[in-house]
Structure formats: C-alpha cells, structure tokens
C-alpha cells in the first residue's frame, strides 16, 4: 500500500471528508507522528493486490521456469516478467531488457 499525491489529470476515487477512509486515517496517524504535515490534503490510497503463490525455494522456481521455457509454454521474456512483474509492464519492455543483457554479455566476451 502506498499513499500518493494525486497525478494531474489522472482519474481518482474521491474520499469524502465526511466519512474518512479508515486506512488513510490510520496511515495519517502513523506518518503524522513521525513527520507531521507531510501527507497532502488530497492524498489518495493505492493498493496493489497479488495472488498468493506457493512457497517454493529459489531453486524450485528456477527449475519450474526452465521447464516452462523448455516445453515452449514460456519465452525468456515471460520468465523475466514473472520474476519482476512491476519492472516489465509489457512484453516489449521485457524484450528490450533481454536484448540489452545479451548485448552486454556479448561485449564482455570480446577479446581485449
């Protein structure tokens, strides 16, 4: 959960002063204890939900990812997006990152 100042022109839910949001009120109490006055009057709350995942070790996650790639169910871009969903919002961004990593690896492999 994060408290964000409004982005100009972005749609947002309104929070009425008559019935304050209990989460925002609680966050304001915590923040105002440590840094009074730092939450803007028109602040909003954003909540990012994610599905619960099985608790797998890193080795198990890596093996599962390799199996999915080997079976043709995933591409390396899918693996990168699954590893960091907030870092790569779409396939094009993941593909650019993969190409950048390949270019870097190729440059490091050149003889000096």
ABEGO torsion letter per residue (X at the ends): XBBBBBBBGBBBBBBBAABBBAAAAAAAAAAAAABBGABBAABBBBBBBBBBBBBBBAAAAAAAAAAAAAAGABBAAAAAAAABAAABABAAAAAAAAAAAAAAAAAAABBX
